[in-house]
Amino acid sequence: MAAMADDETGLVADQIDGELGTASEYTSPTNIGGYLWSTVVARDLGVVSKKEARERIRTTLGTLSEIERHEPSGMFYNWYSPGTGEKLTTWPDSGDVVHPFLSTVDNGWLAASLRVVSEAEPSLRKQADALYDSMDFGWFHDTEAADGAGLNRGGFWVDRPGDTCTVSGNYGDASADAADVLYTCHWYDTTVSEARIATYLGIANGQIPPEAYYGTLRTMPAEGCAFAWQEQKPEGVTREYDGVSVFEGTYEYGGQRLVPAWGGSMFEALMPDLFVPEAQWGPRSWGLNHPATVAAQEYHGLEEADYGYWGFSPASDPFGGYREYGVEGLGISSDGYASDEPATNVDRGYEGCREATDPEPTFGEGVVTPHASFLALPYDSDGVLENLDGIENDLDAYGPGGFFDAVSTDSATAAERYLSLDQSMIMAAIGNALDGDSIKDYFVDRSFERIVKPLVAQQVFGTTEP
């Protein structure tokens, strides 16, 4: 992480090559947030001194207080130059136009890091709190979506982004001096999604109504064939929480039932759990689903596809570029994130609506990413350590900066680069594992627990509970 960070701005690059020599010329709010919480973990574990950590964090906060953002909402744009802090309007590698975007989930992760810094480094609390308090997640929240329960949009643009689908509006400030923005045409509408971090923060801050926690979908509805495009026909019952009716749908996978993510990837399911004690607060929901997700990933890698390794999540493609990896048969999207190269589209059909086209697939070469294993540490530490040992020593996917971003399971072709997002998930997971859930303790204060814990606690996934 230090190799990716600019000394003058304190902004971390999106990625760096495997020899830690050349960093990218772009970064995002998530990358910056990941660098902040990684610095806290490094300090707590003695990797860097308290003084060095404090100065690193101070530099980053100083730059964040100066760079351009959408002032009415306090939100940060999605791409900046790590070297100058300037908002990007052209892509450094190609010169292609960048339409500056404000992402719901990316701002969520930056805000999460500011909460961590505020608690972990009291000398910088005033700076961190000033930035955090200025961020209004109500700007992303459509209160009329999901039959009035409300959903977050994917984000918004200030200026029209070419031919991209947009919806004009203003969810945050309807005053005359706050101009309308251009929202994405989609919402974050699935429950098992990394985007739920923004909902947690907005509810805790009083910027999003509490009932919005129940507005997302566990699965698509099961009735009829209107949603037969989803991966499989769900089973479930309908429950009501605080006036919101919820179909508690689940999928069957590997002999168990669980609530799926859109693409079947690990970070969709488990990244928010690095900060919010979801399994502890929700024993009848996340407390069941998180270990089931880990077991499903293990089942796919070790039994169904027989790769010998597991851990599938968006990462660098060992054969070039970047790809969204996951357990395709476990994602809601019927052509979701595959675990192999070339991508295998599993299709077991949809009862009464869609015939199966590939119910017993032959998988290609699997691709695993170490950050997916680290996310699973709270739920199968022995299995995680065995898997990582094989990735490091048998697949030789370890370099001067630690685990490479991804590796193929047959040819042991490694993506010899480091993504700051993936490394920061690893750092947070290590901090929690070795230091008593320290990242969760820094993130959750009494006010957050008082507001959010009851929402999580009353939630019941699946079909067996009354």
C-alpha positions as CSV (number, residue, x, y, z in Angstrom):
1,M,0.0,0.0,0.0
2,A,2.8,2.4,0.8
3,A,4.4,1.7,-2.6
4,M,1.2,2.8,-4.2
5,A,0.7,6.0,-2.2
6,D,2.0,9.4,-3.4
7,D,4.1,11.0,-0.7
8,E,2.9,14.6,-1.4
9,T,-0.9,13.9,-1.7
10,G,-1.3,10.8,0.4
11,L,-3.5,9.4,-2.3
12,V,-3.0,5.7,-3.1
13,A,-3.1,4.5,-6.8
14,D,-5.6,2.0,-8.0
15,Q,-2.9,-0.6,-8.7
16,I,0.8,-1.3,-9.1
17,D,2.8,-3.9,-11.0
18,G,4.1,-7.0,-9.3
19,E,7.6,-5.6,-8.7
20,L,6.1,-2.5,-7.0
21,G,7.6,-0.3,-9.6
22,T,5.0,1.5,-11.6
23,A,1.7,2.6,-10.1
24,S,-1.4,3.6,-12.0
25,E,-2.3,7.3,-12.5
26,Y,-5.8,7.1,-11.2
27,T,-7.5,6.4,-7.9
28,S,-11.0,6.3,-6.4
29,P,-12.7,7.1,-3.1
30,T,-12.7,3.4,-2.2
31,N,-9.0,3.1,-2.9
32,I,-8.3,6.1,-0.7
33,G,-10.5,4.8,2.1
34,G,-8.8,1.4,1.9
35,Y,-5.4,3.1,2.3
36,L,-6.6,4.9,5.4
37,W,-7.9,1.8,7.2
38,S,-4.9,-0.2,6.1
39,T,-2.6,2.4,7.6
40,V,-4.5,2.0,10.9
41,V,-4.2,-1.8,10.8
42,A,-0.5,-1.5,9.9
43,R,0.0,0.8,12.9
44,D,-1.9,-1.5,15.3
45,L,0.1,-4.6,14.3
46,G,3.4,-2.8,14.5
47,V,4.2,-2.8,10.8
48,V,4.6,1.0,10.9
49,S,5.2,3.3,13.8
50,K,2.5,5.5,15.3
51,K,4.2,8.6,14.1
52,E,4.5,7.3,10.5
53,A,0.8,6.2,10.5
54,R,-0.3,9.5,11.8
55,E,1.6,11.5,9.2
56,R,0.4,9.3,6.4
57,I,-3.2,9.7,7.5
58,R,-2.8,13.4,8.1
59,T,-1.5,13.9,4.5
60,T,-4.4,12.0,3.0
61,L,-7.0,13.9,5.0
62,G,-5.4,17.2,4.1
63,T,-5.7,16.4,0.4
64,L,-9.3,15.1,0.8
65,S,-10.2,18.5,2.3
66,E,-8.9,20.3,-0.7
67,I,-9.8,18.2,-3.8
68,E,-12.9,19.0,-5.9
69,R,-16.2,17.3,-5.0
70,H,-19.9,17.9,-5.3
71,E,-20.3,20.6,-2.7
72,P,-24.1,20.3,-2.1
73,S,-23.8,16.6,-1.2
74,G,-20.2,16.6,0.1
75,M,-19.6,13.5,-2.1
76,F,-16.4,12.7,-3.9
77,Y,-16.0,12.1,-7.6
78,N,-15.0,8.6,-8.7
79,W,-11.6,9.2,-10.3
80,Y,-8.7,11.5,-9.3
81,S,-5.0,11.8,-10.1
82,P,-3.0,10.3,-7.2
83,G,-0.2,12.7,-8.0
84,T,-2.1,16.0,-8.1
85,G,-5.5,15.3,-6.6
86,E,-7.2,16.7,-9.7
87,K,-10.6,15.3,-10.8
88,L,-10.0,13.2,-13.9
89,T,-11.8,14.2,-17.1
90,T,-9.7,12.1,-19.4
91,W,-8.4,8.6,-18.8
92,P,-4.6,8.7,-18.2
93,D,-3.8,5.5,-20.2
94,S,-5.9,6.2,-23.3
95,G,-7.0,9.8,-23.3
96,D,-10.6,8.7,-23.5
97,V,-13.2,11.1,-22.0
98,V,-14.2,10.5,-18.4
99,H,-17.6,11.7,-17.4
100,P,-17.1,12.6,-13.7
101,F,-19.4,10.4,-11.6
102,L,-20.3,10.2,-8.0
103,S,-20.7,6.6,-6.9
104,T,-22.9,5.6,-4.0
105,V,-20.8,2.6,-2.9
106,D,-17.4,4.2,-3.4
107,N,-18.3,7.1,-1.2
108,G,-19.7,4.6,1.3
109,W,-16.2,3.0,1.6
110,L,-14.5,6.3,2.0
111,A,-16.9,7.4,4.6
112,A,-16.4,4.1,6.4
113,S,-12.7,4.8,6.6
114,L,-13.3,8.2,8.0
115,R,-15.2,6.6,10.9
116,V,-12.3,4.3,11.5
117,V,-9.8,7.1,11.5
118,S,-11.8,9.3,13.8
119,E,-11.9,6.6,16.5
120,A,-8.4,5.1,15.9
121,E,-6.5,8.4,15.7
122,P,-8.0,11.0,18.1
123,S,-5.4,13.6,17.1
124,L,-7.0,13.6,13.6
125,R,-10.6,13.2,14.7
126,K,-11.5,16.8,14.0
127,Q,-10.3,16.5,10.4
128,A,-11.9,13.1,9.8
129,D,-15.2,14.1,11.4
130,A,-15.4,17.3,9.3
131,L,-15.1,15.3,6.1
132,Y,-17.5,12.6,7.3
133,D,-20.2,15.0,8.5
134,S,-20.2,16.9,5.2
135,M,-21.2,13.7,3.3
136,D,-25.0,13.4,2.8
137,F,-26.0,9.9,1.6
138,G,-29.6,11.2,1.2
139,W,-28.5,12.5,-2.1
140,F,-28.3,8.9,-3.4
141,H,-31.6,7.7,-1.9
142,D,-34.8,7.4,-3.9
143,T,-37.5,7.3,-1.2
144,E,-40.2,6.3,-3.7
145,A,-38.5,3.2,-4.9
146,A,-39.3,-0.3,-3.7
147,D,-43.0,0.6,-3.0
148,G,-41.9,3.4,-0.8
149,A,-39.3,1.6,1.3
150,G,-36.6,3.4,-0.7
151,L,-33.5,2.3,-2.6
152,N,-30.1,3.9,-3.3
153,R,-29.3,4.8,-6.9
154,G,-26.0,3.7,-8.3
155,G,-24.8,7.3,-8.2
156,F,-25.1,10.5,-10.2
157,W,-23.4,12.8,-12.7
158,V,-23.5,16.6,-12.5
159,D,-23.1,16.9,-16.3
160,R,-24.8,14.7,-18.9
161,P,-22.6,11.6,-19.6
162,G,-23.1,11.2,-23.3
163,D,-25.8,8.7,-24.3
164,T,-25.8,6.9,-20.9
165,C,-29.3,6.4,-19.4
166,T,-30.0,9.0,-16.7
167,V,-32.9,10.2,-14.5
168,S,-32.9,13.9,-13.6
169,G,-33.7,14.7,-10.0
170,N,-32.6,15.9,-6.6
171,Y,-33.0,13.6,-3.6
172,G,-30.8,15.7,-1.3
173,D,-31.6,19.4,-1.4
174,A,-34.5,20.8,-3.3
175,S,-33.5,24.4,-2.5
176,A,-33.1,26.8,-5.4
177,D,-29.3,26.9,-5.1
178,A,-28.9,23.1,-5.4
179,A,-29.2,22.1,-9.0
180,D,-30.7,18.8,-10.1
181,V,-28.3,16.0,-10.9
182,L,-28.4,13.1,-13.3
183,Y,-29.0,9.7,-11.5
184,T,-28.2,6.3,-12.9
185,C,-31.3,4.5,-14.2
186,H,-30.6,1.5,-11.8
187,W,-30.8,1.1,-8.1
188,Y,-28.8,-1.1,-5.7
189,D,-31.8,-3.4,-5.2
190,T,-30.3,-6.7,-3.9
191,T,-29.6,-7.4,-0.3
192,V,-26.4,-9.3,-0.6
193,S,-24.3,-6.5,-2.1
194,E,-21.3,-4.5,-1.1
195,A,-23.5,-1.4,-1.6
196,R,-25.3,-2.0,1.7
197,I,-22.5,-0.1,3.5
198,A,-24.0,3.1,2.1
199,T,-27.4,2.2,3.5
200,Y,-26.0,1.5,6.9
201,L,-24.2,4.8,7.0
202,G,-27.2,6.8,5.7
203,I,-29.5,5.3,8.2
204,A,-27.0,5.8,11.1
205,N,-26.6,9.4,10.1
206,G,-30.4,10.0,9.8
207,Q,-30.1,10.7,6.1
208,I,-31.9,7.6,4.9
209,P,-35.1,6.2,6.6
210,P,-34.6,3.1,8.7
211,E,-37.2,1.1,6.7
212,A,-34.9,1.3,3.7
213,Y,-32.9,-1.5,5.2
214,Y,-35.7,-3.8,4.2
215,G,-36.3,-2.4,0.7
216,T,-33.7,-4.5,-1.1
217,L,-34.5,-8.0,-2.6
218,R,-33.2,-11.2,-1.2
219,T,-34.0,-12.9,-4.6
220,M,-36.3,-11.9,-7.4
221,P,-39.9,-13.0,-6.8
222,A,-40.8,-16.7,-7.4
223,E,-44.3,-16.4,-8.8
224,G,-44.9,-17.1,-12.5
225,C,-42.3,-16.7,-15.2
226,A,-41.7,-12.9,-15.1
227,F,-38.5,-13.4,-13.2
228,A,-37.5,-16.7,-14.8
229,W,-34.3,-15.0,-16.1
230,Q,-32.8,-15.4,-12.6
231,E,-30.4,-18.3,-11.9
232,Q,-32.9,-20.6,-10.2
233,K,-36.4,-20.6,-8.8
234,P,-36.2,-19.4,-5.2
235,E,-38.1,-20.7,-2.2
236,G,-39.2,-18.6,0.7
237,V,-41.9,-16.9,2.7
238,T,-43.1,-13.3,3.0
239,R,-42.5,-11.4,6.2
240,E,-43.1,-7.9,7.3
241,Y,-40.6,-5.6,9.0
242,D,-41.6,-2.1,10.1
243,G,-44.4,-2.0,7.6
244,V,-42.2,-3.3,4.7
245,S,-43.3,-6.6,3.1
246,V,-40.3,-8.8,2.2
247,F,-40.1,-12.0,0.2
248,E,-37.4,-14.0,2.1
249,G,-36.3,-16.0,-0.9
250,T,-33.3,-18.4,-0.9
251,Y,-31.4,-20.5,-3.4
252,E,-30.2,-24.1,-3.0
253,Y,-26.6,-24.7,-3.5
254,G,-24.3,-27.5,-2.4
255,G,-26.9,-29.0,-0.2
256,Q,-27.9,-25.8,1.7
257,R,-30.1,-22.8,1.3
258,L,-28.8,-19.2,1.3
259,V,-29.5,-15.7,0.1
260,P,-27.4,-15.1,-3.1
261,A,-25.5,-12.1,-4.3
262,W,-26.1,-10.7,-7.8
263,G,-22.9,-12.3,-9.2
264,G,-22.1,-14.9,-6.6
265,S,-18.9,-13.2,-5.5
266,M,-17.3,-13.1,-2.1
267,F,-16.8,-9.4,-1.7
268,E,-20.5,-8.7,-2.5
269,A,-21.4,-10.9,0.5
270,L,-18.6,-10.2,3.0
271,M,-16.9,-6.8,2.5
272,P,-19.5,-4.9,4.7
273,D,-19.0,-7.6,7.4
274,L,-15.4,-6.2,7.8
275,F,-16.9,-3.1,9.5
276,V,-20.4,-4.0,10.7
277,P,-20.8,-7.1,13.0
278,E,-23.6,-8.4,10.9
279,A,-23.3,-12.1,11.9
280,Q,-23.3,-11.2,15.6
281,W,-26.2,-8.7,15.3
282,G,-28.3,-10.9,12.9
283,P,-28.0,-14.5,14.1
284,R,-31.1,-15.5,12.0
285,S,-29.9,-13.7,8.9
286,W,-26.2,-12.8,8.3
287,G,-25.2,-15.2,11.1
288,L,-26.5,-18.0,8.8
289,N,-25.8,-16.6,5.4
290,H,-22.1,-15.6,5.8
291,P,-20.9,-19.1,6.8
292,A,-23.2,-20.6,4.1
293,T,-21.6,-18.3,1.5
294,V,-18.1,-19.4,2.5
295,A,-19.2,-23.1,2.4
296,A,-20.7,-22.6,-1.0
297,Q,-17.5,-21.1,-2.4
298,E,-15.5,-23.9,-0.9
299,Y,-17.9,-26.5,-2.4
300,H,-17.7,-25.0,-5.8
301,G,-13.9,-24.8,-5.9
302,L,-13.1,-28.1,-4.2
303,E,-16.0,-30.3,-5.3
304,E,-18.2,-29.0,-8.1
305,A,-15.5,-27.6,-10.3
306,D,-12.6,-29.5,-8.7
307,Y,-10.1,-26.7,-9.0
308,G,-8.3,-27.7,-5.8
309,Y,-8.6,-24.1,-4.6
310,W,-11.5,-21.6,-3.9
311,G,-12.1,-17.9,-3.4
312,F,-14.0,-16.2,-6.3
313,S,-14.4,-12.5,-6.4
314,P,-13.8,-9.6,-8.9
315,A,-10.0,-9.2,-9.4
316,S,-7.3,-8.9,-12.0
317,D,-7.5,-11.4,-14.9
318,P,-4.3,-13.5,-14.9
319,F,-4.6,-13.5,-18.7
320,G,-5.0,-9.7,-19.0
321,G,-7.3,-7.0,-17.8
322,Y,-9.9,-7.2,-15.0
323,R,-12.9,-9.5,-14.6
324,E,-15.8,-10.1,-12.2
325,Y,-15.3,-13.6,-10.9
326,G,-17.8,-15.5,-8.7
327,V,-19.7,-18.7,-8.4
328,E,-21.9,-18.3,-11.4
329,G,-24.5,-20.9,-10.3
330,L,-24.9,-19.0,-7.0
331,G,-25.6,-15.5,-8.4
332,I,-29.0,-14.1,-9.1
333,S,-28.0,-13.1,-12.6
334,S,-28.4,-16.1,-14.9
335,D,-25.2,-15.0,-16.8
336,G,-23.4,-13.8,-13.7
337,Y,-19.8,-14.0,-12.6
338,A,-18.0,-17.1,-13.7
339,S,-15.1,-18.8,-11.8
340,D,-13.1,-19.9,-14.8
341,E,-11.4,-19.1,-18.1
342,P,-13.1,-19.2,-20.5
343,A,-16.2,-18.3,-18.6
344,T,-18.7,-21.1,-18.1
345,N,-22.4,-20.1,-18.1
346,V,-24.1,-22.6,-15.8
347,D,-27.8,-22.9,-16.7
348,R,-29.9,-25.5,-14.8
349,G,-33.2,-24.0,-16.0
350,Y,-36.2,-22.5,-14.2
351,E,-39.0,-24.8,-13.3
352,G,-41.9,-24.5,-15.7
353,C,-40.5,-21.5,-17.5
354,R,-37.0,-22.1,-18.9
355,E,-35.3,-25.2,-20.1
356,A,-31.8,-26.0,-18.9
357,T,-29.1,-25.5,-21.5
358,D,-26.0,-26.5,-19.4
359,P,-27.1,-28.2,-16.2
360,E,-23.9,-30.2,-15.7
361,P,-21.1,-28.0,-17.0
362,T,-17.5,-28.8,-17.6
363,F,-15.5,-26.0,-16.1
364,G,-12.4,-24.5,-17.6
365,E,-9.4,-23.2,-15.7
366,G,-10.4,-21.7,-12.4
367,V,-9.2,-18.3,-11.2
368,V,-9.0,-17.6,-7.5
369,T,-8.2,-14.3,-5.7
370,P,-6.6,-14.3,-2.2
371,H,-8.8,-11.4,-0.9
372,A,-11.8,-13.7,-1.1
373,S,-10.1,-16.2,1.2
374,F,-9.2,-13.5,3.7
375,L,-12.8,-12.3,3.8
376,A,-13.8,-15.8,4.9
377,L,-11.4,-15.9,8.0
378,P,-14.2,-15.4,10.6
379,Y,-16.1,-18.4,9.2
380,D,-13.5,-21.1,8.4
381,S,-10.1,-20.0,9.5
382,D,-8.5,-23.4,9.1
383,G,-9.9,-23.8,5.6
384,V,-8.7,-20.2,4.7
385,L,-5.2,-20.8,5.9
386,E,-4.9,-24.1,4.1
387,N,-6.2,-22.5,0.9
388,L,-3.8,-19.5,1.1
389,D,-0.9,-21.9,1.8
390,G,-1.6,-23.6,-1.4
391,I,-2.0,-20.4,-3.3
392,E,1.3,-19.1,-2.0
393,N,3.4,-22.2,-2.2
394,D,1.9,-24.5,-4.8
395,L,0.6,-21.8,-7.3
396,D,3.5,-19.5,-6.5
397,A,1.2,-16.5,-6.4
398,Y,3.3,-14.4,-3.9
399,G,5.6,-11.5,-4.6
400,P,7.3,-8.6,-3.0
401,G,4.0,-6.9,-2.0
402,G,2.3,-10.1,-0.7
403,F,-0.2,-12.2,-2.5
404,F,-0.6,-11.3,-6.2
405,D,-4.1,-10.2,-7.1
406,A,-5.3,-13.5,-8.7
407,V,-4.0,-16.8,-10.1
408,S,-5.3,-19.5,-12.3
409,T,-5.5,-23.0,-10.8
410,D,-4.3,-25.2,-13.6
411,S,-1.4,-23.3,-15.3
412,A,-0.6,-21.3,-12.1
413,T,-0.6,-18.1,-14.2
414,A,-0.6,-15.2,-11.8
415,A,-1.9,-11.7,-12.3
416,E,1.3,-10.2,-11.2
417,R,-0.1,-6.9,-9.9
418,Y,-1.7,-5.5,-6.8
419,L,-5.0,-3.7,-6.6
420,S,-5.3,-1.4,-3.7
421,L,-8.9,-2.3,-3.1
422,D,-8.1,-6.0,-2.8
423,Q,-5.1,-5.4,-0.6
424,S,-7.1,-3.2,1.7
425,M,-9.7,-5.9,2.1
426,I,-6.9,-8.2,3.1
427,M,-5.5,-5.7,5.6
428,A,-8.9,-5.1,7.2
429,A,-9.5,-8.9,7.5
430,I,-6.0,-9.3,9.0
431,G,-6.7,-6.5,11.5
432,N,-9.9,-8.1,12.6
433,A,-8.4,-11.6,12.9
434,L,-5.3,-10.6,14.8
435,D,-6.6,-7.7,16.8
436,G,-10.0,-8.7,18.2
437,D,-12.2,-7.2,15.4
438,S,-10.5,-3.9,15.7
439,I,-11.9,-2.5,12.5
440,K,-15.4,-3.2,13.6
441,D,-14.7,-1.7,17.0
442,Y,-13.4,1.5,15.4
443,F,-16.3,1.7,13.0
444,V,-19.2,1.1,15.3
445,D,-20.0,3.7,18.0
446,R,-22.9,3.7,20.4
447,S,-25.1,5.8,18.2
448,F,-24.5,3.5,15.2
449,E,-25.3,0.4,17.3
450,R,-28.4,1.9,18.8
451,I,-29.8,2.8,15.4
452,V,-28.6,-0.1,13.1
453,K,-28.4,-3.1,15.4
454,P,-32.2,-3.5,15.9
455,L,-32.8,-3.4,12.2
456,V,-30.3,-6.2,11.6
457,A,-31.5,-8.2,14.7
458,Q,-35.1,-8.6,13.7
459,Q,-34.3,-9.7,10.1
460,V,-34.9,-13.4,9.3
461,F,-33.6,-15.0,6.1
462,G,-35.0,-18.2,4.7
463,T,-38.0,-20.4,5.2
464,T,-37.8,-22.2,8.5
465,E,-38.3,-19.4,11.1
466,P,-41.8,-18.2,12.0
